[in-house]
Amino acid sequence: MEHIIRLLPDAIANQIAAGEVVQRPASVVKELMENAIDSGATEVVLHVKEGGKTYIQVIDNGKGMSETDARMCFERHATSKIALFEDMQHLRTFGFRGEALASIAAVAQVELKTRKPDFEVGTRLVIEASDLKVIEPVATESGSSFTIKNLFFNVPARRNFLKSNQVEFGHISEEFNRVALAYPEVGFSFFQAGTLILNAQPANLAKRISSIFGEGYRDKILQVNEEVDFLKVTGYIGKPEISKKSRGEQYFFANKRFIKNGYLHHAVSTAFEGLLPQSNFPFYALFLELDPSKIDINVHPTKTEIKFENERFVYSVIQAAVRKALQVNVMVPALDFEPPSPWLNPTVDNKSTVKPNFGSTFQFEPRPNTENSKNLTQWGKLYSGSETGQSQRIHQFENQSHGQIRSEVFPEVKIEPIPHLEKAQPFNLHGQYVMAQVKSGMLLIHMQRAWERITYERYLEQMKGGQSASQQLLFPKTIDFSIQDFSLLLELEKEIRALGVDWEPFGGQSIIVRGLPADLTQTDPVRLFQDFFEQHRWNQKNLKIPNSQSIARAMAKRSASQQSFHHWRDSELNDFINQLFACKIPNLTPDQQPISKVISIQEIEELL
């Protein structure tokens, strides 16, 4: 009888393992950078191109490998970290399973150059889809250089599931940040398509934070330092003013290994309770030092999820440490921060009662854009049917649950006819509304929403026509960006300049802003870019709209929020109304909020 069970060929087994270990280019960057740290490197250089899809290179000055080790490192379950099962209880290195390099080599074209410091000649290996193509002596620097080309070239289905270059680069940047934060004593350089975007020299943690996230963080972080029993908590938290409405700048490290843990994140969030705007997330980079035997890091292939022997105790110590740091800086009332004993429960009575906020509830533009109407340039027709259908367009999307936005298919937007204004002058109501007499009653216009529509369409036109005029600032402003924000700035440079933002590079991740669009000159450029980047990312993730529309929406919303309408004269109100009804869609904002409404004589009479 024929046997049906057989061993898988190594190449197929490696590809299957790669499905767990190598999920995207960032997974490769994570594994290679962690290997560089484990090799004792004091300098690590990362090069990426096209979001890591076509090219990733990690160079280190670590201890390097012999020819035999260079060949063995690509074998499955080959590792220098453990020999006995007991070794698992005392691990302080990143890698130990021996799966990563074998998995990477199974789905990419890999070149390794390596040399031990006391060897005169190094070794060069070329592997393609687990097949060793070349092994030869080579003259190379001591340490190791891994070059990964054409990731998933032999697994096209996996490659098709990769996101845009910008999204993949964002994931790579996040992995880079995690390793760079964990080892501030190591120098890191990061190149994108040959351009240096970060050169982080060896420093203390505070300086490393400012080099990664921008100099604006230098004076906006608070030190955390608490040690009890078997646990030590150190690191920094951000002051409330640098909190953001999108998650991303929250870092936990257990024995210098980045971990994800919503339960512990809740401990930090509750410590900030009452200090942050609703739905904002604090910055933190917190390091937990404890006996490796007290944790289990072998619960996930990427080793970012771990189990603690006494998670409730860890929760309470973190919460107390963060509160203490805030209290020392006179930001919260003095409390008793004596950590509880390990056998006591934390502030919550039972783990099951804790409700961590795992998702951001911050929303920017919850409705898709619909611009398929004819250009309305006159308003000589009677406004008819203004009452019908109006309520159906409002609040169609405002149904949330635990920060998750409900997905709906929206009906086509009906563009209402333009009302006929009477000769009476418009009236400015509290700088928020314009009231004007029309034949059927009274026209009410929401001024901020109207301004958003006007500027949105103007910004779109400016991006089509190239660079627009900008108003020069009296005092140019220098801005330092994080890696992700600076990369996004370079990607959207053409569109941003077209809107009238005049800037020039100032070395590293910094720029000098010399001019802004005329309607944004009173805006702090730092806050302008922060809000712009946050909303653009939200648009790209949730609305899937083109860059031009996303940028126009973000800038228009910012412009509208900064505009003051209180002292507008009659002539300005008339021009304002003319501009509104010259728009393609004058009665709805880009996110489908109503701009105007006609209140009939009958409705007015019913109010009296």
N, C-alpha and C positions, 0 to 999 in steps of 0.2 A: 504493500500500500504506500502511495506517495505521501511524504510528509509535507505538511502545509506551513509549518512554523520554521522560519529561517532568520538568521542574523542580518540586520541591515548593513549594507555597505557603509563604510566610514563617511563617504561624501554625503550620502543621504541623511545619515544620523547627524552629521554636523549641520546640515541645512535645517533639520527639525529643531535642533538645539538653538540655532540662530534665530528661530521664530520667537523664542523667549528672551534671549539676551540682546539681540540686535533688532530693535523695533524701528529705528530711524537713524539718521546720521549722528544725532546727539548721543545715541547709545554707544557708538564707536568712540566718540570724543571722550565720553565718561570713562570707558574702560582703558583707553590708552593713557589718559592723563593720570588715572589712579595707578596704573602700572609704573608710570614715570616717578610718581611720589614714592611708591614702594621700593623703587630701585635706589632711593637715596639721593635723587636729583635735587640740586639747589637752583636750577634754572630750567624752565619748561617753556617751549615755544609752540604755539598752535597756529597752523595755516588752514584756512578753508576757502573753497570756491563753490559758488552756486548752491549755497545752503548745505554744503557737505555732500551733495549728491554725486559730484564728479571728482572731488579732491578733498582729502583730509590728510594733514601731516602733523605729527607730534614728535618734537625733537627734545631730548633731555640729555643732561650731562651726568647721568647716574652711573652705576657700576658696570653697565654693559653686560654682554654675554659672550661665552665662547662659542665656537662653531656647533658643538654638540648641544649646548643649551639653546642656541638659536633655532635648531631644528626641533628640539623637544618642546619648545614653548607653543608650537602650533598643534601639538597632539592633545586630544581630549583628555581631561582629568590629569594633565601633567602640571604639577605645581611645586614651588619651592617653599610653600607656606606651612604645609602640614605633613606629618608622617604618621602620626597616631591619632585616634579619635579624640584623645584627651587634649590634643593641640587645639581643637575647635573651641574649647572652653577658655582659651587665653589669647584669642586672636586680637591683634590691634592693627593689622594691615587691611588694605582695601580688598584685594582679590585673594582667593584661596581655592576656588573650585577648579580652576584650570579649564574653563569652558570658553572664555571670552575670545581669545585669539583664534582658536579653532573655529568658532562660530563666524567670526569676521572673515576669516580666510575662505569659508565655504560660500560666501555670497559677494565677494569682491575680488579685485586684483590688488594684491598686497606686495609691497617691497619693504624689506627690513635691512637696515645697515646698522651694525653694532660692533663695538670693540671695548674690551676691558682696558682699564687705564694702563695696566702693566704689559699689554700685548702691543707689538709693533704693527700688526696687520689685523684688520677686522674681517667680518663676514657679511656677505650680501646674499639674501634669499629673495626669490620672486615666486609667489604662490598665486595660483588662479583657480578659483572654485575648488579648493582643497588639493589641487594638483601642483606638486613642486616642480617648477619650471627651471629655476636656476639656483645654484649654490656655488659661490666662488669667493676667493679672498678679495678684499677691497681696502683701499686707503680711505679711512674715515676718522672723524673725531671720536674720542672716547665717549661712551654712552650709547644711546640707541636712537634711531630715526625710523619711525613707522610711517609709510605713505600708503594711503588707502584710496584707490581709484575706482570709479564707476560702481558704487554700491548697488547691490541687487541687480547687476547686469545680467545674471543668469536666472533671476526670478522676476520676470517682468510684471507679474501680478502684484508683487510686493512693492515694486518701484512705482507702479501707477497709483498706489495708495498714499504716497508721500505728498505732503502739502506744498505750497509755493515756497520759493527760495527764502522769502522773508520769514515765513512761519518756521521753516526748518532752522534758519539761522537763529531765530529767537530761542528755540529749544537748545541749540548748541551754546548760545551765550549763557543760558541758565545753568547748564552743566559746568561751563567754565567758571561762572561765579561761585558755584558751590565748592569746587576744589580750591579756588583761589582764596576764598574766605577761610576755609579750614586750615590752610597752610600759609599764613601771612609772612612767615620767615623764608618762603621760597619765592623767587622772582618768576613772574609770568609775563609773556608777551603774546598778543593775539593779533593775527593778521587776517584780513578779509580781502581776497582777490589781490594780494600783494600790498595792501594798504594797512599800515599799523593803526589799529584802533584802540589798543590799550597796552601800556607798558607799565606793569605794576612791579616796582622794585621791592625787595625784601623790607618789611616794616612791621610795626605792631598792628593789631587788629583794627584800631580806630582809623589809622591811616589807610589801611587796605580797604576799609568800607568807603572812605571818601574817594579813593582812586577808582573804585568800581562804580559807585553810584553818583559821583560828582562831588565837587568841593562844597556844595551847599549842605551836605550832610555833616561836615566837620563839626559845626557847633550845634547840631540838632540831634545828637545821640547821647544817651545816658548809660553809664556803666552799670552792669549787673554783676554782683559778686556775692554768692551765698554758698556756704559749705556746712553740711550736716551729715552725721553718720557716714553712710557709704556713698553719698551723692554730693557733687560739687557743680554749681550752676554759675557760669560766667558768660560774658559777652556784652552786647549792647542792645538797647531798645531805642526806637525813635521817639522824639517828642510828638505830641499830637498834631502839630502843624505840618509834619511831613507825612502824615497818614494819607493813604490814597483810596480811591473808590474802586480800585480793582486789586484783586489778590495777586501776589507775586513776590513781594519783598519780605517773605517770612521764612526764616531758616532755623531749623533745629539740627544739631549735630550731637551724636552720641559717640564718645571717644573719637571725635574728629570725622566720623562718618555721617554724611547727610542722611536724615531720615524724614519720613512723612508720618504725621500722627495728628489726626483731627482732634483727638481727646486732649492732647497737650496744647494744641493751638487754642482750644477753648479756655485753658487755664490762663493764657496770656490775654485773651480777649476780655475775660471777666475782670482781670486786674486793671484794664483800661476803662472799665465801665463808667460811663458818665463823663469821660474826657474826650471822646471822639465824636465827630458828626455821625449821624445815623448812616449805617452801611459802609463806613470807612474801615480800612484795615491798617493796623499799625505796622511799622517796620520793626523787625527784630532779627538778630543773629545770636542765638543762644547755644552754648556748648555745655553738654552734660558729660561729666567725667565720673565713671563708676567702674566697678570691677566687671570685666568682660563676662564673668560667670553669672552675673545678675541679669544678663540680657541674652536673647536668642536672635542672632542676625541671619539665620538660615531659613527664613520663612518666605522669601520671595527671590526670584532669579536676579533681580537688579539690586537686591540687598538694601532697598530704601525703606522697607517696612520691617520693624523689629518688635519683639515682645519683651516687656520688662517684667521682672519677677514681682515687683510691687508697683504697679502703674499708678495706683491711687496716691501713694506716697510721693512719687515723682511729680504728679499733678499739683499737689498741695505745696511742695517746695518751690516749684516754678512760679506758681501764682504769688506766693509770699515774696519771692525774690524780686519779681517785677514790681509789685506794689511798694516794696521797700525802696527801690530805685526811684520810683515816682514820688514817694513821700519825702525822700531826702532832698529832692529838688523842689520842694514846696508846691507840689502839683496836686496832691490829694491829702486829706486829713490824716493825721498820725493814727496809725493802727497798731495793734499788737501783731508783730510779724514773727513771733517765735514759732518756728516750724513745728508741726505736730509730730508725735512719735510715729515710727514706721507702722505700728499696729493700729493707729487711729485712721479713720476715714478722712478724706480731704473735706473741703468746704461743702461739697455735695454729699448727700446722704448715701446715695447709691449710684454706681456708674451708669445704671440704666436711666437715671433721671437727668443726666447731663445731656443737653441738646446742642452739640457743637454746631457752629455756623460753617458748614462746609462749602457754601457757595456764596458768591457776591450777590447782594441784592441791588447793586447799583445798576441803573439802567440809563442809557442815553437816549436812544431814539427807537422806541418800540414799534414803530410802524414802517412798513416799506414805502418807498417813494413811488408815486405814480404820476408820470408826466406825459400824458398822451392826449392832451386836449389842444384845441386850437388856440393861437395867440389872441388874447383879448386886449385890444388896444383902445377900445372906445367904451363908454358907458352911457349910451343913449337909450337903451332899452329899459322897459319897466322890469322891476325885480318881481318875478312871479314864483309862486310855489316855495317861498323861502322857509315856510314852517315845516313842510313835509320833508321827510327823509333826513332832517338835520340831526335828530337824536340818534339815528342809526349810524352816523359817521363818528360819533363821539364815544369814547371809552370802549371801543371794540377790542382793544388789546390789553386793557388794564386789569388783567386777572392773573395774580401771582400766587405762588405757593412756595414758601421756604426759599425765596430768592430765585426760583426757577420761573422763567418767562414762558407762558403758554403759547404754543405755536398755532397760528390760525391762517386760513386762506382768506385774504381780504377781497371784498368785491371791488369792482372797478369804481373809481371815484367819479361822481357826477359833478360837473362844473356848473354851478348855478349862474343864471344870467346876472348881468351887472345892474345894480340899482340906478335909477335916475335921480341925481342929487338936485334938490331945490336950490334956489339962489341964496338961501340963508347960509351964513358962514359956519364952518365946522366948529365944534366946541371941544376943548381939551378938558377931559374929566380926570383930575388927580394925577395927571401925567401917566395914566395907564390906558385910557380909552379915548377914542375920537368919536364924538356923537355928531351926526349930520342928519338934516331933515331930508326925507325922501317922500315920494308921492304916496306910498302906502303906509308911512309911519316914520320910524326913526332907524337909521343905520348905526350900528355899534361896531367899532373896529378895535380889536385888541392890538395895541401899538407895538408891543415887544414881538408878538408873533408876526405881525405884518413886516416889521423890520427884518426879522429872520428870513422871511420869504424873499424880500427885495434883495438883501445882500447875498442870499444863496444863489439866486439866478445871476446876479452880477458877477459873483466869484466864478461860476461856471463859464460865463462868457470870457472872463479874463484868462482863464486857463486854456481856452481854445485859441485865444489870440496872442499868447506869449506873455512876456513880462509886462507888468503893470507898474505905474508910477507909485513910489512909496514916499512917505513923509519922513524926512530924516530926524532922528532923535537928537536932542540937544546934548545928551550924555549917552554915548553908546554903551551897551550892556554886554558884559561877558557872561556866557552861560556854559556850565559844565554838564555834560550828559552822561548817563549810564551807557554801557555798551549797546544795549538794545535800542535805546532812544537815538543814539548817534547813528547807528546803522539805518534806522528808519528815516532819519533826517536825510541821509545821503540818498536813500532810495527815492524819496519824494521831493528831492531838491528842486527839480524843474517846476513842479506844480506849486510848491511853496513860494518860490521866487516870483512866479507868475501872479501871485496874489498881492505882491508888493512888499514882501518881507525881504529886506536887504541885509545880508549877512556874509561873513567871510570866515574861513577856518582860522583858528588861533592855536593850533598845535594840539595833538592828542585828541581828546573827545570834547574839545572846547571850541566855541565860536564867538565872534563879536557881532551883535545885532546893531546895525547902524540905522535902520529904517523899518517902519511898519506901515500897513495900510492906514489911510487917513482916519478911518473910523475906529482904529484900535490903538492910536498913539497914547491913550491914557492907560493902556493895559500894561501891567508888569510883564515884560517879555518872558521871564522865567515861568510865571503862572500860565501865560498864553500857550507855551509849548507843552507844558505838563498836561493841561486840559485837552489840548489838541491831540496829543499822542494817545491819551487814555480813551478819548471818544473814537478816534480813528480805529484803534484796535477793537473796540466794542463793535463798531460798524462792520469791520471786516469779518469778525467772528459770527455775528448774529444776522446781519442783513445781506452779506455777500454782494455788496454793490461795488461798482468800479471805484478806483482810487479818487478820481476827480470828484465824483459825487460825495464820497466820504469826507474828503478834505473840505469841500464847499459847505457841507453840513456842519462840520465841526467848527469852522471859522465863523460861519453865520450865527451859530448858536452863541459863540463867545461874544461876537459883536453885539448881538441883541441884548445880552445880559449886561453889557457895559454901557449901553446907550441910555441917556437921560432925556425924558420927553417933557419934563415939567414946564419948561419955559419956552416952548415952541410958540411962535406967533402964528396968526391966521394964514399968512402967505406960506409959511413952512408946512402947516397942516394940509393946505391945498396941494402943495407939491408932493407931499408924502402920499396923499390919497391917489394922485395921478400916477406916481411910481408904482403903487400897489396894484392898481387895476391895469397897468401896462404889463404885468407879469403874466406868464403862461398859465399859472394856476393861482389866481389871486385870493381864493377863499380858503386855502389850506396851507399849513406849514409843510416843510419837507417831510415831517414825520406824521402828517395827516391830522394835525390838530386844527380845529376851525379857527379862522381868523376874524370873520365878521358874521353878523346876524342882523336881520331886519326885524324889528319889533313893531308889529302892526298896531294901528290905532285901536283895534278891538282888544288886543292884549294890554295895551296901556290903560284902557278904560276899566278892564277887569281888575287892575291893581288898585283902583281908587274906590 
